[in-house]
Every structure is written in structure tokens, then in C-alpha cells.
Amino acid sequence: MENMNKRDRPFIAIQKNDSSDNLVFHMKNGIRSIKYKPVDYQQLHALTEAKKLASASIELKIRKAVQTSKISKEQTLIKQHKQVWWQELQRLHEVRCKMEFEIKLFLNEENIGNECLSDLTNFEQELSEQWCTYLKNVINPIQRLRADLKYRQHHISQHSHSHTQLNPVKVLEEVDFVKEQLKAVFEKLSLEQQKLENNLSEWNIKILDHSSEEKSNLLSELPMELETLECPYPDLKSSICNEFCNFTEKYQKKLQDFDLQLEDIYSSLLVWRKMTPSPELKCQREEGYPTKDPEKRSVRYEKN
């Protein structure tokens, strides 16, 4: 019965309270928690600054990579453009050489004694001489002056600590003088260009005024010599007239083709006038200016 009573008793959980032990432990170690260490703010600040520097370095590397990629793309595009333009330049150069060779071959044929072709040859020679004179008096001094200024700039940058004396006012006066002379040359070239364009326009108007119909009317009539031709054989006379008519028809077709070519040339000339730059822009492409006395300037540059 006693055992049964013990067995039937309810289960009682005994919970041990360690608050007194913890309190004693806290009193020994001071009022602080052993789970958390004290914060070192200087070390934390140093770590934060290090992370910021690392982040800034990474950001700078990313920007440099983006900039490098952009520059690389631009350089690749420029190389592609240069390659295309170089191929086109080679093609145009070959076409130009071929056309010049054909023109010279046509003008140098022995069986051609036309005065017009002789005039064209003389005009070509005159233009060649004028071009050589233009190169000698304008382009070559421009290039010499440009090379001289570049040499002076390089000499100043390389020998900045030396005692070389250079008068910039004198250099600017020289450049201004060259600009004024260049302006006068441009005005003269513009007047000559305008005069030539006016002459070409007048000649185009005169040529195009004669329509193909008027030419065909003139060619459709038989000449008086052919009509009054005395021939004992009527068949021979009619055969000659028929051959003359056939020849006239072929000639009319060629004249029509020439009229079309003249119209194309005239339209191309108008387009060329719009697209051709002024003499000032052409000379600016050479990146320089002419001088007052090219011969003296060339000697002075050679001495330098």
C-alpha cells in the first residue's frame, strides 16, 4: 500500500534557480556581459576607411575599364573608317591614272591634227606650270612656316630651362603678316574662280541653246551640191542620196548622244560648284600660310 501510494503521487519537477550564482559571478567580474566584447571604435573606424578606400579603388578601376573600352571602340571605328577611305582612295587613284593615261594617249595620237586638241594640250601645259608656281609660292612656304613654328615650339618645350631668347611678339607679327597676304591671295583666287564660272555658264548657255531639233532640221535638208549633181546614171545618184541620208541619220544620233552628255556635264558642273570648297579652305588643309618672299624664307629655314 505504501508503494502504491508513492507510485500514485503526482510528478513534481524541481527547478533549480541559479540567479543567486549568476549574481555572485556578475559581482566578481563587474557589471558587464561576458557575451559581448567591448567595441574598439578606432579599429572600427580604420576598417571603415579601409573598406571605403577599397570601394573607391574598385570604382576607379571600373571607370578606367569603361573609359578604356570606349576609347578602344572609337579607335577600332576610326581604323575601320581609315581602311574604307584608304581603299576608296586607292580605287580613285587608279581610276584617275587610267583616265589621265587615256587622255594623253588620245592627245598624242599621230593621226590627230586638230587645232582644238592642240589647244587642249597647250592649256594642260599652262595649267601644269601655274600649278607648279602655286606650289612654289603658296603651299611650300606654308609648309616651311608650319615646320618652323613646330620646331620652335618643340625647342622651347625641350629647352625651357635654357637661356634661349625668343621674341613671341615678333613671331605673332610674322604670322599676322602671313595671314594678311594669304587673305589677299584668297581674294584673287575667288575673283578668278568667279570669272571662270561665269565664262563656263555663258558657254553652256550658248551650246545648249542649239536644240537637237534645230540641228536635225539643218541636217534633214539635202545640200544644194547633192541636188544639182549631174550624173548620167540615175540609179547611182539615188544610191548616193540614200547613203547620204543614212549617214545623216547616224550623225543625228551621235549629236543626240552628245547633247545628253553635255547636259550631264552641265549638271555635274553645277554639283561640283556647290561641293567645291573655297581657296581659303583648300589652303587651310595644308595647315600653314604663305610668305612674302618664298625664296628668302626657304633659305632662312634651311639655315635654322
Backbone bond lengths (Angstrom), bond angles and torsions (degrees), N, CA, C in turn:
res aa  C-N    CA-C-N  psi(-1)  N-CA   C-N-CA  omega(-1)  CA-C   N-CA-C  phi
1 M - - - 1.461 - - 1.512 110.50 -
2 E 1.310 113.16 -37.96 1.467 116.21 179.40 1.515 110.24 -67.06
3 N 1.371 114.80 -40.58 1.469 117.23 178.47 1.512 110.78 -65.69
4 M 1.252 118.91 -39.97 1.461 122.48 178.41 1.500 110.72 -62.49
5 N 1.302 116.46 -39.03 1.465 118.64 -179.56 1.525 111.27 -67.40
6 K 1.328 115.86 -37.92 1.471 117.86 177.79 1.524 111.66 -66.80
7 R 1.340 113.93 -34.62 1.451 117.02 -178.45 1.508 111.63 -73.00
8 D 1.297 116.34 -32.70 1.463 119.64 -178.09 1.517 113.13 -81.86
9 R 1.298 116.89 -3.29 1.458 118.11 179.52 1.547 110.10 -69.75
10 P 1.316 117.21 147.35 1.495 119.43 178.67 1.522 111.12 -71.78
11 F 1.380 114.70 151.92 1.473 121.43 -178.83 1.515 109.10 -78.91
12 I 1.310 116.29 129.83 1.466 122.39 -177.87 1.525 107.48 -119.43
13 A 1.352 115.92 115.75 1.482 121.09 178.42 1.501 108.87 -83.84
14 I 1.296 114.35 126.10 1.462 120.45 179.65 1.530 107.81 -98.08
15 Q 1.312 118.69 114.62 1.473 124.65 -179.26 1.506 108.55 -100.23
16 K 1.311 114.55 123.62 1.451 119.92 -178.58 1.512 109.16 -90.81
17 N 1.257 116.48 128.47 1.460 122.44 -178.09 1.519 108.12 -95.22
18 D 1.366 114.76 120.11 1.468 120.27 -179.86 1.511 112.13 -101.33
19 S 1.320 115.30 16.39 1.467 117.54 -177.40 1.522 110.96 -63.49
20 S 1.283 115.24 -34.28 1.469 117.44 179.61 1.524 110.89 -67.86
21 D 1.360 116.37 -39.43 1.474 119.41 177.53 1.529 111.91 -65.48
22 N 1.331 114.86 -42.72 1.481 118.37 178.86 1.520 110.85 -63.47
23 L 1.308 115.78 -38.34 1.455 119.21 179.98 1.523 110.71 -63.90
24 V 1.316 114.79 -40.59 1.465 118.13 177.62 1.536 111.02 -64.48
25 F 1.342 115.74 -39.94 1.476 120.09 -179.58 1.523 111.49 -65.00
26 H 1.345 116.21 -40.90 1.469 120.72 178.11 1.513 111.03 -65.92
27 M 1.287 117.52 -36.38 1.463 120.08 179.96 1.527 110.76 -68.74
28 K 1.311 116.26 -32.72 1.457 119.05 178.04 1.533 111.76 -71.08
29 N 1.340 116.31 -46.04 1.478 120.50 -175.21 1.527 113.36 -89.27
30 G 1.247 118.95 -1.13 1.452 120.77 -176.70 1.511 110.86 93.03
31 I 1.326 115.79 165.03 1.468 119.75 -177.06 1.533 108.64 -81.74
32 R 1.313 115.64 83.92 1.475 121.03 176.58 1.516 108.66 -156.67
33 S 1.346 114.84 162.47 1.462 119.96 -177.88 1.516 109.02 -95.27
34 I 1.308 115.62 136.37 1.465 119.86 179.14 1.526 111.78 -80.34
35 K 1.353 118.28 -10.23 1.471 120.92 -179.22 1.531 112.02 -79.95
36 Y 1.302 120.35 -22.81 1.463 123.94 -175.72 1.517 109.27 -120.36
37 K 1.331 114.02 134.46 1.448 120.11 177.73 1.522 109.83 -90.59
38 P 1.289 117.05 155.24 1.469 118.87 178.29 1.530 110.78 -65.78
39 V 1.323 116.42 143.87 1.472 122.75 -176.37 1.513 109.28 -83.87
40 D 1.375 114.97 130.74 1.465 121.36 174.79 1.535 107.38 -98.84
41 Y 1.331 115.86 97.33 1.468 120.15 -174.15 1.527 112.33 -67.54
42 Q 1.300 118.62 -31.15 1.462 120.09 177.81 1.527 111.12 -66.32
43 Q 1.317 116.03 -43.42 1.456 119.74 177.46 1.525 110.92 -64.94
44 L 1.363 115.69 -40.27 1.458 119.53 178.02 1.527 111.20 -63.34
45 H 1.336 116.45 -40.32 1.458 120.23 177.95 1.526 111.00 -64.64
46 A 1.340 115.44 -40.46 1.467 119.06 178.18 1.524 111.30 -63.84
47 L 1.333 116.58 -42.31 1.468 119.74 177.32 1.522 111.56 -62.84
48 T 1.347 115.94 -40.66 1.468 119.62 178.96 1.524 111.49 -62.72
49 E 1.346 115.83 -43.86 1.464 119.46 178.68 1.526 111.06 -64.38
50 A 1.332 116.55 -38.81 1.466 119.71 178.48 1.525 111.01 -63.57
51 K 1.348 116.35 -41.84 1.464 120.01 177.73 1.527 111.16 -64.48
52 K 1.339 115.69 -39.54 1.465 118.91 178.64 1.528 111.18 -63.80
53 L 1.343 115.51 -43.46 1.460 118.97 178.66 1.525 111.53 -63.54
54 A 1.341 115.87 -41.28 1.465 119.10 178.04 1.521 110.86 -63.43
55 S 1.346 116.37 -41.57 1.463 120.18 178.40 1.525 111.55 -64.51
56 A 1.354 116.24 -42.00 1.466 119.47 177.86 1.521 111.21 -64.58
57 S 1.336 116.50 -38.59 1.461 119.60 177.97 1.523 111.37 -64.24
58 I 1.333 115.94 -42.15 1.470 119.48 178.23 1.525 110.60 -64.23
59 E 1.341 116.18 -42.10 1.468 119.79 178.57 1.525 111.24 -62.83
60 L 1.343 116.57 -40.44 1.462 120.32 177.96 1.525 111.15 -64.25
61 K 1.332 116.39 -40.50 1.463 119.74 177.54 1.525 111.01 -63.19
62 I 1.340 116.27 -39.92 1.469 119.78 178.85 1.526 110.41 -64.07
63 R 1.347 115.95 -43.39 1.465 119.13 178.91 1.524 111.31 -63.32
64 K 1.338 115.86 -42.60 1.455 118.93 177.70 1.524 111.29 -62.66
65 A 1.332 116.33 -39.84 1.465 119.42 178.66 1.524 111.01 -64.15
66 V 1.345 116.36 -41.99 1.471 120.01 178.48 1.524 110.57 -64.39
67 Q 1.356 115.96 -43.55 1.462 119.68 179.32 1.524 111.12 -64.47
68 T 1.329 116.09 -41.57 1.464 119.66 178.29 1.521 111.21 -63.67
69 S 1.329 116.25 -41.09 1.460 119.81 177.84 1.525 111.33 -63.36
70 K 1.335 116.17 -40.94 1.464 120.16 178.76 1.522 111.23 -64.12
71 I 1.339 116.38 -45.11 1.464 120.22 179.07 1.526 110.72 -63.91
72 S 1.327 116.05 -39.65 1.463 119.82 179.02 1.525 111.29 -63.39
73 K 1.330 116.36 -41.60 1.465 119.26 177.91 1.525 111.10 -63.67
74 E 1.340 116.16 -43.05 1.464 119.46 179.27 1.525 111.37 -63.70
75 Q 1.326 116.48 -42.54 1.457 119.33 178.68 1.525 111.64 -65.13
76 T 1.322 116.35 -38.81 1.462 119.40 176.97 1.521 111.00 -63.45
77 L 1.343 116.13 -42.53 1.458 119.87 178.17 1.528 111.26 -64.15
78 I 1.333 116.27 -40.69 1.468 119.74 178.42 1.530 110.57 -64.22
79 K 1.330 116.90 -40.92 1.461 119.94 177.53 1.524 111.31 -62.42
80 Q 1.330 116.42 -41.10 1.460 119.19 177.64 1.523 111.23 -63.24
81 H 1.341 116.20 -43.60 1.468 119.56 178.10 1.527 111.05 -62.57
82 K 1.338 116.24 -42.85 1.458 119.32 178.80 1.522 111.26 -61.97
83 Q 1.323 115.70 -40.55 1.457 119.10 179.79 1.518 110.97 -63.78
84 V 1.345 116.84 -43.12 1.469 120.38 179.26 1.525 110.56 -64.49
85 W 1.349 116.14 -46.35 1.463 119.44 -179.41 1.523 111.17 -65.59
86 W 1.326 117.56 -35.32 1.454 120.09 179.15 1.525 110.64 -66.56
87 Q 1.321 116.89 -42.16 1.459 119.71 176.66 1.524 111.33 -62.31
88 E 1.335 115.93 -42.33 1.462 119.22 178.42 1.523 110.89 -65.99
89 L 1.327 116.96 -37.50 1.461 120.24 177.72 1.522 111.11 -64.13
90 Q 1.313 116.66 -42.12 1.457 119.84 177.57 1.524 111.15 -62.49
91 R 1.327 115.96 -42.24 1.471 119.42 -179.93 1.523 110.84 -64.14
92 L 1.333 116.50 -45.69 1.463 119.67 179.42 1.528 111.70 -65.33
93 H 1.322 116.21 -35.64 1.464 119.07 177.81 1.529 110.82 -65.15
94 E 1.318 116.76 -41.44 1.462 119.85 177.26 1.522 111.34 -64.37
95 V 1.333 116.29 -42.00 1.469 119.39 178.39 1.520 110.79 -63.60
96 R 1.330 116.26 -41.38 1.464 119.86 179.55 1.525 111.19 -63.35
97 C 1.325 116.70 -46.01 1.467 119.51 178.79 1.526 111.42 -61.08
98 K 1.319 115.63 -39.50 1.458 119.55 179.23 1.522 111.25 -64.90
99 M 1.330 116.93 -45.11 1.462 120.35 179.84 1.529 111.30 -65.35
100 E 1.324 117.20 -41.89 1.462 119.58 178.08 1.525 111.43 -63.49
101 F 1.315 116.44 -38.92 1.461 119.41 177.83 1.524 111.01 -64.92
102 E 1.324 116.82 -42.56 1.463 119.80 178.81 1.525 111.64 -64.69
103 I 1.337 116.57 -39.34 1.469 119.31 178.78 1.526 110.77 -65.38
104 K 1.333 116.68 -44.59 1.460 119.23 179.03 1.525 111.32 -64.93
105 L 1.321 115.96 -39.17 1.458 119.12 177.89 1.517 111.11 -63.87
106 F 1.324 116.13 -38.99 1.464 120.08 178.97 1.526 111.49 -68.03
107 L 1.327 116.33 -38.85 1.465 119.57 -178.67 1.519 112.67 -75.84
108 N 1.320 117.07 -24.27 1.467 120.63 -176.69 1.521 113.41 -95.97
109 E 1.315 118.14 8.84 1.460 119.86 178.69 1.529 109.86 -67.50
110 E 1.317 115.40 140.14 1.459 120.02 -175.66 1.523 112.76 -72.47
111 N 1.310 117.17 -29.57 1.459 119.46 -175.74 1.515 112.69 -83.47
112 I 1.321 117.89 4.94 1.458 120.91 179.97 1.524 107.88 -106.70
113 G 1.310 115.93 120.01 1.450 120.44 178.72 1.503 111.77 -127.17
114 N 1.299 116.74 26.77 1.460 120.44 -176.81 1.522 110.04 -72.73
115 E 1.318 115.97 140.49 1.459 120.22 179.08 1.525 111.80 -67.85
116 C 1.331 116.22 -30.82 1.464 119.63 179.63 1.528 110.83 -62.86
117 L 1.333 116.31 -44.21 1.461 119.42 178.93 1.523 111.14 -66.94
118 S 1.317 115.97 -36.16 1.462 118.86 175.86 1.525 111.29 -63.75
119 D 1.333 115.63 -39.62 1.468 119.22 176.82 1.521 111.26 -64.39
120 L 1.335 115.78 -38.48 1.463 119.02 177.93 1.526 111.31 -63.76
121 T 1.324 116.18 -40.52 1.464 119.49 178.18 1.522 111.27 -63.41
122 N 1.326 115.64 -43.64 1.469 119.12 178.32 1.525 111.34 -64.41
123 F 1.336 115.14 -38.68 1.456 118.86 179.30 1.527 111.06 -66.39
124 E 1.333 115.93 -37.81 1.467 119.43 176.52 1.524 111.06 -62.58
125 Q 1.332 116.61 -42.08 1.453 120.15 178.00 1.521 111.45 -63.79
126 E 1.334 115.69 -39.52 1.461 119.71 178.85 1.523 111.35 -65.17
127 L 1.339 116.21 -42.43 1.463 119.58 177.65 1.528 111.57 -63.98
128 S 1.320 116.38 -38.59 1.461 119.53 178.44 1.528 111.05 -63.19
129 E 1.326 116.63 -41.53 1.468 119.71 177.88 1.527 111.08 -65.81
130 Q 1.333 116.60 -40.87 1.462 119.37 177.97 1.524 111.40 -63.89
131 W 1.324 115.89 -38.17 1.462 119.24 178.91 1.524 111.10 -65.52
132 C 1.326 117.16 -41.67 1.466 119.94 177.37 1.524 110.90 -63.10
133 T 1.335 116.17 -40.09 1.465 119.51 177.51 1.521 111.14 -64.30
134 Y 1.333 116.35 -39.87 1.470 120.47 178.72 1.528 111.00 -63.92
135 L 1.321 116.24 -42.10 1.467 119.38 177.67 1.525 111.28 -63.85
136 K 1.322 115.73 -39.27 1.462 119.69 -177.35 1.520 111.86 -70.70
137 N 1.328 117.30 -40.39 1.469 120.85 -172.81 1.521 114.00 -92.22
138 V 1.340 117.82 -19.39 1.470 119.88 -174.30 1.523 111.83 -121.40
139 I 1.320 116.70 -59.65 1.465 119.90 -171.06 1.525 111.53 -70.47
140 N 1.334 116.97 -46.97 1.470 119.05 -178.61 1.526 112.72 -62.47
141 P 1.334 120.32 -44.75 1.472 118.74 174.71 1.520 113.43 -61.90
142 I 1.334 116.66 -34.00 1.469 119.61 176.89 1.526 110.21 -61.44
143 Q 1.309 115.90 -46.70 1.458 119.53 -179.21 1.528 111.50 -66.32
144 R 1.331 117.16 -35.96 1.466 119.51 178.01 1.523 111.11 -66.18
145 L 1.337 115.57 -43.65 1.462 118.91 178.93 1.524 111.09 -63.82
146 R 1.305 116.39 -40.57 1.464 120.39 178.15 1.526 110.70 -62.85
147 A 1.342 116.75 -44.72 1.465 119.98 178.24 1.524 111.06 -64.60
148 D 1.335 116.35 -37.14 1.462 119.81 179.08 1.522 111.17 -64.58
149 L 1.330 117.04 -44.40 1.463 120.24 179.46 1.525 111.43 -65.44
150 K 1.323 116.79 -39.04 1.464 119.58 177.15 1.528 110.96 -64.68
151 Y 1.330 115.96 -39.87 1.465 119.14 179.11 1.521 110.42 -64.54
152 R 1.320 116.57 -42.29 1.461 119.17 179.00 1.525 111.32 -63.82
153 Q 1.337 116.08 -42.57 1.462 119.27 179.46 1.523 111.10 -63.16
154 H 1.327 116.58 -43.38 1.464 120.20 178.61 1.522 110.59 -65.68
155 H 1.333 117.11 -39.92 1.464 120.60 -179.67 1.524 110.86 -64.98
156 I 1.332 116.47 -38.97 1.467 119.65 179.29 1.522 110.73 -67.60
157 S 1.340 117.06 -41.94 1.466 120.01 -178.75 1.525 112.05 -68.48
158 Q 1.342 117.06 -34.72 1.462 120.01 -179.03 1.523 112.65 -80.00
159 H 1.329 116.60 -31.44 1.463 120.85 -177.14 1.523 109.64 -119.13
160 S 1.314 115.20 50.85 1.460 119.26 -178.50 1.523 112.11 -69.32
161 H 1.338 117.17 -27.41 1.461 120.67 -177.73 1.524 112.76 -93.32
162 S 1.321 115.88 -0.82 1.457 117.81 179.94 1.515 110.31 -82.30
163 H 1.321 114.59 178.82 1.456 119.96 -176.40 1.528 111.67 -100.69
164 T 1.320 117.56 25.66 1.460 119.85 177.97 1.519 109.59 -72.05
165 Q 1.300 114.61 134.59 1.454 120.91 -178.57 1.522 109.19 -105.35
166 L 1.304 116.03 130.64 1.460 122.58 178.58 1.516 108.52 -135.36
167 N 1.308 115.01 128.52 1.459 120.53 -178.24 1.524 108.78 -92.81
168 P 1.342 119.00 102.95 1.471 119.54 -178.56 1.517 112.60 -68.00
169 V 1.326 117.39 -27.34 1.469 119.72 179.56 1.520 110.31 -64.53
170 K 1.320 116.01 -40.88 1.461 120.05 179.01 1.522 111.37 -64.75
171 V 1.328 115.62 -40.35 1.468 119.59 178.59 1.521 110.62 -63.91
172 L 1.338 117.44 -43.38 1.461 120.72 179.16 1.522 111.26 -65.11
173 E 1.319 117.14 -38.46 1.463 119.57 176.91 1.524 111.11 -63.29
174 E 1.312 116.06 -40.00 1.461 119.75 178.41 1.526 111.12 -64.58
175 V 1.324 116.32 -43.44 1.465 119.92 179.25 1.525 110.84 -65.23
176 D 1.337 117.69 -40.86 1.465 120.64 178.21 1.527 111.17 -64.07
177 F 1.325 116.47 -39.50 1.460 119.69 177.67 1.526 110.94 -62.80
178 V 1.325 115.17 -41.44 1.460 119.52 178.77 1.525 110.52 -64.94
179 K 1.330 117.32 -39.02 1.463 120.63 178.35 1.527 111.13 -62.31
180 E 1.329 116.77 -41.59 1.464 119.62 178.79 1.527 111.31 -63.57
181 Q 1.321 116.11 -42.61 1.457 118.77 178.48 1.528 111.11 -66.12
182 L 1.312 115.54 -38.03 1.462 119.54 177.60 1.519 111.27 -63.77
183 K 1.316 117.17 -38.03 1.454 121.01 177.29 1.520 110.99 -61.96
184 A 1.331 116.85 -41.56 1.465 120.28 177.43 1.525 111.17 -63.38
185 V 1.334 116.77 -40.27 1.466 120.16 177.78 1.518 110.71 -63.58
186 F 1.331 117.10 -40.56 1.464 121.03 179.24 1.525 111.10 -63.21
187 E 1.321 116.33 -42.16 1.463 119.37 179.47 1.526 110.94 -62.96
188 K 1.322 116.41 -41.90 1.458 119.81 178.79 1.523 111.14 -64.04
189 L 1.326 116.94 -43.53 1.468 120.52 178.58 1.527 111.54 -64.83
190 S 1.312 117.11 -36.93 1.469 120.31 178.65 1.522 110.93 -65.12
191 L 1.332 116.76 -41.26 1.466 120.04 177.59 1.528 111.08 -63.79
192 E 1.325 116.74 -43.64 1.463 119.45 177.83 1.525 111.43 -63.73
193 Q 1.315 116.86 -39.82 1.464 120.20 178.14 1.522 111.32 -63.26
194 Q 1.331 116.54 -43.77 1.460 120.19 178.87 1.523 111.06 -63.41
195 K 1.322 116.68 -39.76 1.461 120.32 179.37 1.524 111.06 -64.33
196 L 1.321 116.98 -44.45 1.466 120.64 178.87 1.524 111.59 -64.72
197 E 1.311 117.15 -39.93 1.464 120.05 178.51 1.523 111.26 -64.39
198 N 1.323 116.85 -39.29 1.469 119.62 177.33 1.525 111.11 -64.74
199 N 1.330 117.02 -42.15 1.466 119.99 178.30 1.525 111.41 -63.20
200 L 1.326 115.98 -41.77 1.468 119.12 178.15 1.521 111.56 -64.26
201 S 1.311 116.47 -39.48 1.468 119.66 178.57 1.522 111.12 -63.49
202 E 1.331 116.43 -42.05 1.467 119.32 178.69 1.522 111.63 -63.44
203 W 1.318 116.49 -43.34 1.455 119.05 179.17 1.525 111.85 -67.31
204 N 1.304 116.86 -36.64 1.469 119.07 177.04 1.518 111.33 -63.92
205 I 1.318 115.73 -40.33 1.467 119.05 178.75 1.519 110.48 -64.79
206 K 1.341 116.56 -42.32 1.468 119.63 -179.86 1.519 111.61 -64.62
207 I 1.325 115.69 -40.00 1.470 118.68 -178.29 1.519 111.36 -71.18
208 L 1.323 116.31 -43.24 1.459 119.69 -176.36 1.520 113.03 -77.00
209 D 1.336 116.96 -12.30 1.468 118.77 178.11 1.517 111.54 -66.78
210 H 1.310 115.74 -33.29 1.465 118.75 178.94 1.528 108.29 -79.23
211 S 1.266 115.10 103.48 1.465 119.54 -177.41 1.517 110.18 -76.79
212 S 1.289 113.62 163.09 1.468 119.11 178.90 1.519 111.84 -66.98
213 E 1.337 117.25 -27.57 1.464 119.53 178.10 1.523 111.35 -65.96
214 E 1.345 116.66 -42.78 1.458 119.53 178.31 1.527 110.97 -63.24
215 K 1.321 115.73 -40.87 1.462 118.67 178.40 1.523 111.20 -64.90
216 S 1.329 115.21 -41.17 1.465 118.09 179.27 1.520 111.57 -65.67
217 N 1.338 116.73 -35.61 1.465 119.30 176.77 1.523 111.50 -65.82
218 L 1.321 115.60 -39.09 1.460 118.66 178.05 1.524 111.94 -66.67
219 L 1.326 115.50 -35.83 1.460 118.84 -178.29 1.522 113.32 -84.23
220 S 1.309 117.15 -17.79 1.469 119.48 -178.87 1.526 112.49 -72.78
221 E 1.323 116.81 -23.95 1.465 120.24 -179.82 1.525 110.08 -83.25
222 L 1.321 114.43 137.92 1.461 119.11 177.03 1.525 110.06 -76.23
223 P 1.281 117.96 140.40 1.472 119.26 177.99 1.528 111.77 -65.95
224 M 1.304 114.23 155.49 1.463 119.90 -179.00 1.521 111.12 -64.55
225 E 1.297 117.82 -33.76 1.468 120.25 179.41 1.517 111.43 -62.63
226 L 1.332 115.36 -36.63 1.461 118.19 -179.90 1.523 111.68 -75.15
227 E 1.321 116.76 -36.21 1.469 119.53 179.73 1.523 111.75 -69.75
228 T 1.304 116.06 -37.22 1.479 119.87 -178.60 1.515 112.60 -91.49
229 L 1.320 115.66 13.33 1.453 118.62 -179.62 1.527 110.10 -68.96
230 E 1.309 115.61 129.29 1.462 120.86 178.16 1.516 108.88 -96.04
231 C 1.311 113.47 122.32 1.463 119.02 -177.88 1.527 108.24 -139.24
232 P 1.303 117.32 130.26 1.484 118.29 -179.74 1.518 112.84 -71.27
233 Y 1.323 115.77 -14.91 1.462 118.81 -178.82 1.527 108.63 -113.25
234 P 1.330 117.55 111.32 1.478 119.81 -179.49 1.525 112.53 -63.21
235 D 1.322 116.88 -35.29 1.469 118.64 179.83 1.534 111.31 -63.82
236 L 1.305 116.36 -38.07 1.458 119.97 178.99 1.528 111.03 -65.94
237 K 1.332 115.75 -40.45 1.463 118.93 178.87 1.529 111.39 -64.69
238 S 1.348 116.42 -43.88 1.474 119.42 178.43 1.526 111.19 -64.97
239 S 1.335 116.60 -36.33 1.467 119.44 177.98 1.532 110.66 -65.19
240 I 1.326 116.10 -40.05 1.469 119.79 178.05 1.522 110.76 -64.26
241 C 1.328 116.48 -41.11 1.472 119.79 178.53 1.523 111.48 -64.16
242 N 1.340 116.17 -41.10 1.467 119.18 178.90 1.536 111.65 -64.48
243 E 1.311 115.82 -42.33 1.465 119.10 177.78 1.524 111.49 -63.57
244 F 1.320 114.97 -37.43 1.459 118.29 177.85 1.532 110.96 -65.75
245 C 1.327 116.52 -39.37 1.475 119.79 178.11 1.525 111.01 -65.22
246 N 1.330 116.02 -42.05 1.471 118.51 177.49 1.533 111.49 -62.56
247 F 1.310 114.40 -42.78 1.465 118.27 177.72 1.529 111.17 -62.74
248 T 1.332 116.90 -37.49 1.466 121.01 179.15 1.525 111.29 -65.84
249 E 1.339 117.10 -40.62 1.465 120.40 178.58 1.536 111.27 -63.01
250 K 1.315 116.02 -43.94 1.469 118.85 177.93 1.528 110.94 -62.70
251 Y 1.305 115.15 -39.76 1.462 119.13 179.76 1.525 111.24 -66.20
252 Q 1.335 116.23 -37.20 1.471 120.01 177.15 1.528 111.22 -64.37
253 K 1.312 116.97 -40.05 1.466 119.61 177.46 1.532 111.12 -62.80
254 K 1.320 115.91 -41.80 1.467 118.43 177.64 1.521 111.30 -64.07
255 L 1.334 115.80 -38.56 1.465 118.78 178.03 1.526 111.34 -64.01
256 Q 1.322 116.35 -39.03 1.463 119.21 177.00 1.530 111.12 -63.46
257 D 1.329 115.92 -41.50 1.470 118.91 176.45 1.524 111.43 -62.22
258 F 1.316 116.13 -40.01 1.463 119.61 177.87 1.520 111.66 -64.93
259 D 1.343 116.25 -37.28 1.466 119.24 177.43 1.525 111.08 -62.99
260 L 1.329 116.17 -42.25 1.466 119.43 177.55 1.531 111.23 -63.71
261 Q 1.316 115.83 -40.78 1.465 118.82 178.05 1.524 111.56 -64.67
262 L 1.330 116.38 -38.20 1.466 119.36 177.43 1.525 111.37 -64.13
263 E 1.316 116.57 -39.89 1.467 119.40 177.67 1.527 111.10 -64.26
264 D 1.338 115.94 -41.02 1.471 118.93 177.39 1.528 111.32 -63.99
265 I 1.330 115.64 -41.09 1.467 119.08 179.25 1.521 110.52 -64.46
266 Y 1.325 115.68 -40.26 1.466 119.24 -179.32 1.528 110.98 -65.66
267 S 1.342 116.43 -42.59 1.469 119.29 178.07 1.526 111.01 -66.18
268 S 1.340 116.50 -39.34 1.469 119.37 177.34 1.522 111.15 -64.78
269 L 1.327 115.64 -35.21 1.461 119.30 178.24 1.520 111.24 -65.44
270 L 1.323 116.53 -39.24 1.465 119.40 177.74 1.524 111.03 -64.35
271 V 1.343 116.03 -42.45 1.470 119.46 177.92 1.521 110.46 -64.14
272 W 1.316 116.37 -39.58 1.468 120.17 -179.64 1.522 111.29 -64.78
273 R 1.317 116.74 -36.50 1.463 119.45 178.53 1.524 111.20 -63.51
274 K 1.342 115.65 -37.91 1.459 118.61 -179.91 1.524 111.97 -71.74
275 M 1.330 116.11 -34.68 1.461 120.01 -174.88 1.521 113.10 -89.45
276 T 1.332 118.44 -19.47 1.459 120.30 -177.08 1.514 110.19 -73.24
277 P 1.331 118.21 126.10 1.471 119.95 178.26 1.517 111.14 -73.20
278 S 1.292 114.89 165.05 1.450 121.35 178.71 1.519 110.05 -71.51
279 P 1.339 118.14 161.63 1.469 119.83 177.10 1.511 112.93 -58.64
280 E 1.337 116.88 -29.77 1.463 119.39 179.32 1.514 111.03 -65.09
281 L 1.348 116.40 -43.02 1.462 119.06 178.97 1.517 111.13 -67.53
282 K 1.339 116.84 -37.57 1.459 119.26 178.19 1.517 111.13 -62.17
283 C 1.308 115.50 -40.83 1.462 118.63 -178.25 1.521 111.13 -74.33
284 Q 1.336 117.60 -31.20 1.457 120.51 177.51 1.517 111.67 -65.74
285 R 1.320 117.21 -26.26 1.455 119.50 177.30 1.523 111.67 -65.71
286 E 1.309 116.13 -24.74 1.458 118.93 176.39 1.518 112.15 -78.56
287 E 1.371 117.15 -10.10 1.463 123.08 174.44 1.530 111.60 60.26
288 G 1.285 116.10 59.87 1.445 119.47 176.05 1.497 111.22 -179.50
289 Y 1.320 117.40 -169.61 1.445 122.60 -177.15 1.520 109.53 -141.81
290 P 1.349 117.94 151.67 1.455 120.45 177.91 1.513 111.35 -75.34
291 T 1.310 116.09 170.50 1.447 121.80 -178.93 1.513 110.20 -120.92
292 K 1.319 114.89 169.46 1.456 119.72 -177.77 1.517 111.23 -72.20
293 D 1.326 117.25 -44.91 1.453 122.08 179.79 1.518 108.51 -126.63
294 P 1.344 118.83 95.37 1.469 120.20 -174.68 1.510 113.13 -61.24
295 E 1.368 117.65 -37.02 1.452 119.13 -176.23 1.530 111.27 -66.56
296 K 1.350 115.75 -45.76 1.457 119.15 178.85 1.517 111.37 -64.49
297 R 1.348 115.73 -39.38 1.457 118.77 -178.91 1.520 111.13 -65.29
298 S 1.337 116.62 -39.25 1.458 118.81 179.68 1.522 110.95 -63.89
299 V 1.355 116.96 -38.69 1.461 119.34 178.40 1.520 110.50 -65.94
300 R 1.335 116.80 -41.44 1.456 120.54 -179.70 1.517 110.97 -64.03
301 Y 1.326 116.77 -39.43 1.461 119.31 -179.97 1.520 111.04 -68.21
302 E 1.323 116.08 -37.54 1.455 117.88 179.31 1.527 110.71 -65.17
303 K 1.341 116.40 -35.35 1.456 118.72 177.04 1.515 111.42 -65.52
304 N 1.372 116.25 -39.30 1.456 118.98 178.86 1.508 111.16 -64.80
